[in-house]
Amino acid sequence: MKRHHIEYGLWTLAVLLILGLFAWGALVVTANGLPISVETTPPQASVWIDGHYLGTTPLTLEDVPPGEHVLRVTRHGHAPMVRRVRASAETPRLHFDLRKLPGGSLDVRSDPPGAEVFIDGESRGRTPVVVRELRPNTYALRLTLVNYLNWTGSFSIAPGQTVQRSVPLRSRTEAGYLGAILENPKNIEARTDLTHYYILRDEWTKAEDALTEALVVLARHPGDTSHYATRLYQEVEKIFRMMFKYSDSDRGRTAVLNSFVRATRIVPKYELFYRIALHYAIDSNATARVRDVAEAGILKLPSSRYWLTSGLPRRISARRTADEEVTFLERRIAKRPGDFVCRLQLSARLRQRGRTAEALKQYDAMVPLAKSVRVKAQLLADMGKLWERRRDHAKAADAYLRAAKVETEKSLKASLHRTAARALGKAGRSTEELAAWEQAVTNQTDVEVACEWRLEWAKLCIRSKQKTRARTILNQVLGQSKNETTRSRAATLLNKT
């Protein structure tokens, strides 16, 4: 009996000892946590437990508290995976097969190249660069380069898409000049420096634009910019004469010429620009540009002759007398009969010398050489004035009628017919005079002006004993004019008929 009790006691003690060991192990695990191993295919995925980042796979997590946890695994270009896991002695190892997303690419370039590219704040190389495996999303893009302003933007990627970005970076120097111009648009000094800066960088299109804008400001605000004008023109002369060692001297000369030609179109009444443009065009042997500038000047400044002659080449203007200039131009025309501008310059010199007959010969030769119909009409009108000065009203009228036939604008055509009518009257060609008055009235678009002209036309009809026609004309005046003085004069003439 005693032996039985002893054996029973030993077995009880053994069971208690085993249970104690299990309890001690549980206490140790509860105090220190469980180890869990996490692996992924492919590796190098980020592991997060309950929102806390713990590292990249393959990864062994130590001391994971027992119980349920949220495990998230992410890798660039792959779909994230989230799994609820229960930490216990039976879950020491976890494996995730990550699914690759059909991402896109960003092809980014910059001018100048070499800018560092940041996508969502992460550096991804220097331009030009192609960043691949971008999952579908919207990203922030930033480019940085020493001595240039940072550029920021954004882009969106769709599955399988390649987005291209070409970014022009603005230098801090350029931004400084542009800021000064924005603060004071009349700052010609900043515009001149900006032009020079573009030239040094071989950015000739920008240089041409900046110089054109400087010239326009100079013309529109002469009182505010006169103290900068000298420096601007000195800079232009240095560029054109190749006093700087530019990489493309011919392009510099072209940019200067283009800027002055463009300035004449923006500020068409500024005579100096025509003179300088013509001067540079002649020095560049740009025959077509010379003619274009000259024709534009004739149309915009028909009464001016100074800019035509001031554009003479230096070897001509350096001569002592006008007669020597005339001789030189005549010799040049003998070699180049189709030189429109040379004939134009010669005609101006001949008129200055009072040699009208010779000037008229030059006009006769210039009319077929002119490209623009407006220029042809202007030249013929000038010929009419010269013939009137010589008191040859018949030839003057013929020149005016030729001009009216060429002219396409109705208001100008009307004025030419009216001028021709008066010349025809002085020449004693009454029948043609009446026809010219009719054409003048027909082309005149201003109703009141047309009614004034009808009164003169009616007087001529009365003198020519065409009273029926005169009455018709006067009744038209009474029916159309709202000017009481005009209506009163028409009524008086109507009573006399």
Long-range contacts (C-beta under 8 A, 24 or more apart in sequence): 29-66, 29-89, 30-66, 32-63, 33-62, 33-63, 33-64, 33-65, 33-66, 33-87, 34-63, 34-64, 34-65, 34-66, 34-87, 34-88, 34-89, 34-91, 34-92, 35-60, 35-61, 35-62, 35-63, 35-64, 35-92, 36-60, 36-61, 36-64, 36-85, 36-87, 36-91, 36-92, 36-93, 36-94, 37-61, 37-92, 37-93, 37-94, 38-71, 38-73, 38-94, 38-95, 38-96, 39-93, 39-94, 39-95, 39-96, 40-73, 40-75, 40-95, 40-96, 40-97, 40-98, 41-95, 41-96, 41-97, 41-98, 42-75, 42-78, 42-98, 44-75, 45-73, 45-74, 45-75, 45-78, 45-96, 45-98, 46-73, 46-74, 46-75, 47-71, 47-72, 47-73, 48-72, 48-73, 48-74, 57-96, 73-98, 76-133, 76-135, 77-101, 77-103, 77-133, 77-134, 77-135, 78-135, 101-135, 101-136, 101-159, 102-159, 102-160, 103-132, 103-133, 103-134, 103-135, 103-136, 103-157, 103-159, 103-160, 104-134, 104-136, 104-157, 104-158, 104-159, 104-160, 104-161, 104-162, 104-163, 105-130, 105-131, 105-132, 105-133, 105-134, 105-157, 105-161, 105-162, 105-163, 106-130, 106-131, 106-134, 106-139, 106-141, 106-155, 106-157, 106-162, 106-163, 106-164, 106-165, 107-162, 107-163, 107-164, 107-165, 108-141, 108-143, 108-164, 108-165, 108-166, 108-167, 109-164, 109-165, 109-166, 109-167, 110-143, 110-145, 110-151, 110-166, 110-167, 110-168, 110-169, 111-166, 111-167, 111-168, 111-169, 112-145, 112-148, 112-169, 114-145, 115-143, 115-144, 115-145, 115-148, 115-151, 115-167, 115-169, 116-143, 116-144, 116-145, 117-141, 117-142, 117-143, 118-142, 118-143, 118-144, 127-167, 141-165, 143-167, 143-169, 145-169, 147-171, 147-172, 147-173, 148-172, 149-175, 173-197, 185-217, 186-217, 186-221, 186-224, 186-225, 188-214, 188-217, 188-218, 188-225, 188-228, 188-229, 188-231, 188-232, 189-228, 189-231, 191-217, 191-232, 192-228, 192-231, 192-232, 192-235, 195-235, 196-235, 199-239, 199-244, 199-246, 199-252, 199-255, 200-246, 202-246, 202-247, 202-248, 204-248, 204-251, 204-252, 204-254, 204-255, 207-255, 208-255, 208-258, 208-259, 208-262, 211-236, 211-255, 211-256, 211-259, 212-258, 212-259, 212-262, 212-263, 212-266, 215-259, 215-260, 215-263, 215-267, 215-273, 216-263, 216-266, 216-267, 219-263, 219-267, 219-270, 219-272, 219-273, 220-267, 240-280, 240-283, 253-280, 253-284, 254-284, 256-280, 257-281, 257-284, 257-286, 257-289, 261-289, 261-292, 261-293, 264-293, 264-296, 264-297, 264-300, 265-296, 268-296, 268-300, 269-300, 269-301, 271-301, 271-304, 271-306, 271-307, 272-307, 274-300, 274-301, 274-307, 274-311, 275-306, 275-307, 275-310, 275-311, 278-307, 278-308, 278-310, 278-311, 278-341, 279-310, 279-311, 281-311, 282-311, 282-312, 282-313, 282-341, 283-313, 283-314, 287-339, 290-340, 290-341, 291-340, 291-341, 291-371, 294-340, 294-341, 294-344, 295-370, 295-371, 295-372, 295-375, 298-344, 298-375, 298-378, 298-379, 299-372, 299-374, 299-375, 299-378, 302-378, 302-382, 305-348, 305-351, 305-352, 308-344, 308-345, 308-348, 309-345, 309-348, 309-349, 309-352, 311-341, 311-345, 312-345, 322-349, 322-352, 322-353, 323-353, 325-349, 326-350, 326-353, 337-365, 338-369, 340-366, 340-369, 340-370, 343-369, 351-386, 356-386, 356-389, 356-390, 357-390, 359-386, 360-386, 360-387, 373-406, 373-407, 373-408, 374-407, 374-408, 374-409, 376-403, 376-406, 377-403, 377-404, 377-406, 377-407, 377-412, 377-416, 378-403, 380-406, 381-416, 381-419, 384-419, 384-420, 384-423, 388-423, 393-423, 393-424, 393-426, 393-427, 394-423, 394-427, 394-429, 396-423, 396-427, 397-423, 397-424, 397-427, 397-429, 397-432, 397-436, 401-436, 404-439, 410-443, 410-444, 410-445, 411-443, 411-444, 411-445, 411-446, 413-439, 413-443, 414-439, 414-440, 414-441, 414-442, 414-443, 414-444, 414-445, 415-440, 417-443, 418-453, 425-460, 430-460, 430-464, 433-460, 434-460, 434-461, 434-464, 434-466, 447-480, 447-481, 448-481, 448-482, 448-483, 448-486, 450-480, 451-476, 451-477, 451-480, 451-481, 451-483, 451-486, 451-490, 452-486, 454-490, 455-486, 455-489, 455-490, 455-493, 458-490, 458-493, 459-493, 462-493, 462-496, 462-497, 467-497, 470-497, 471-497
